[in-house]
Amino acid sequence: MMVIACIVPNFLMGIIIGAGIQVIFMLVSDFFRLPKDIPKPFWHYPMSYVSFHFWSLQGQYKNDMQGMIFDNQSPDLQKIPEEYILENIFQINQNRSKWVDLSVLFSMIIIYRILFFIMIKINEDVTPWIRGYFVRRTIRQSEGNLNTIISPGGLHPSPS
C-alpha cells in the first residue's frame, strides 16, 4: 500500500488501487479456492507466492492444527490426524514448517519497506528533474516566440 501511495498522485485513487490489489491477493491465497483449483500459469505461481495472505494462512493452519486428531463420522472408523486434513482437505504443503512461513512474512515486510524507501528516494530525485525539464522546454519555446510578431499577413521577424 505504501508503494502504491508513492506512485499515484491522488490518495483516493491510491486507496482504490490498493484495495483492488489486496482483494486479488486474498483471492489467490488459498482461502477462497484450494491450491489445485487456482489456474497455474499466472495466478498460482507468481501471484500466490507474492501474497502475504498465502504465507500467513498456511502458517496459521499449521499452527492451529498441530497435534490435533479428529473424530471420524462413525466411531468404528479410525480417527483422522491433522496431517491428513492439511494435505488432502486444505491441500497445504507439509514440507515447509510454520516457522518458514513466518520467516517469509518477516522478509516480505523488510523487502517491502526497502522497496518503499527506494520509491520515495526516486520520487524525490526524479520528480524535480522532470519538472525542470518541462520548465526549460517551455522557456525555450517562449523565448523563440518573443522574436516574432504575428501580423495579418503572416509571421515576420521583429526589428529588435
Order of alpha helices (4+ residues) and beta strands (2+ residues): alpha-alpha-alpha-beta-beta-alpha-beta-beta
